[in-house]
């Protein structure tokens, strides 16, 4: 229709659990205001055997999804490929939201990151000798101080295998994003993510805290902060 506005692209990059649209239940409604793409990173596909991490392929997926440019919202390990894409093509990224970013390679020498690497690194060193479920159970206990559900379905079993195949996030080839408006959203529950957020804030990012633990995007407060930040950097008057 003549005069109709074109929605701006909004790319969502999931973490290590749910993927695609399932990873962003609270943000589905944004599809009415933006051209939303809910990505599947490399090795994440329902009904298909998982693959090991490929940071470069994840970066390519994000850049390709951006098309002629747009906004990127990424969670946990998804923040790695989002940052890599923004470093490679800052001209395409109008704004960047990193939620509980697992960007440990940026803070490798800082206290919380060092402690996490020492604790979880031992698990990664033993992963080839562990079953998928054993790795899942120990990983969840170490990182979240709780017990993981038994992977009773074939898809849950694939998810457990996928987790065991993922590279430690401190191995990611990360650099600071030059000149891209960036929001770091954390849940205020874990010193590791606050340390990463504080580091990125020193480099020019904005750091905000919302309730919700490792998934603040699922709370009304977190969702509102994401919406507000993206809208403030959108070029269309419709937002």
C-alpha angles and dihedrals in degrees: 000000000000113000095014115147121240113229116238118246116259116187122198120201117195130215128231099297125049117013139197117017091336089071092059109046095150094049098053090098090063087076088081091063104029139036093253124198117186104200134213111214123220111299094014111114130126115251094010127106110261121248132212120265117284108185093186093051091049089051090051091050092054094046092048091049091053091064107178092354143299147143128304127210115185136178131211110313089007087070089071096064091038091057092044090052092049092050092049096043111017088158089069099047114081093176137356127210116189115190117200088335115210091210095141096151088071094056100031095135097045121103104252093041092048091050091048092050092050091050102040096030090071089057092052090050089057099039096104089061095048131081117242091253094047090052091047093050095048094043092053092047092050098043104032103021092232139092124270121231116254107261095242099164129061090246091051089050090052089049090054091050091047091054092052091051095053118108118241106266092232088070093064117117097235132169133177114276110245117227100336116134103246135189121193112201119191135174096228093232105102127049091212094066093040089054091052091046092050090051092051091046089059088056092055106277122130114241122205131170127217132171121261106089111236092354107050088154088075094063124081090240094052094043091051092052091051093047093047095049095047092046091051089059098039117109097210119091089218090078 
